[in-house]
Amino acid sequence: MKDAKPKQGGLNAEIQSRIGHQLRAMYDDVVRQGVPDRFAELIRQLDSPTAAAQVEAGAKKDGSE
């Protein structure tokens, strides 16, 4: 059975809306910044066949495969 009383301590719709708008604005700003060149280079290195072979060799060496 549902309780007829409204939930106390919750945020009203106006506050939820304001928080949502602020979070979207912050997130949009982060997305517009893009991935820094250094991170993109690290990702490319990790995606390379050489990096994959090194990770596999390390796993075999450690016995964690």
Steps between C-alpha positions, in 0.01 A plus 500: 500500500625847419524766766285804423749741661754669276859401558669743738850627438486455123589769251214677331472506121644853467816411693540176305465693176762758603744228603439322169569816299819571693626143462430508125685831466802362687497175303471684168804709593702187573392334175597810298852487645564169328771250582839654574769411245706316763207275589425433134863401445494265799184337369659453156803340664284267707301401191814409307588134439830551685321610817261205479794261466673658801189466713458137394867424570473664842193294584679177407809603699292576809296183459180702501370367171 
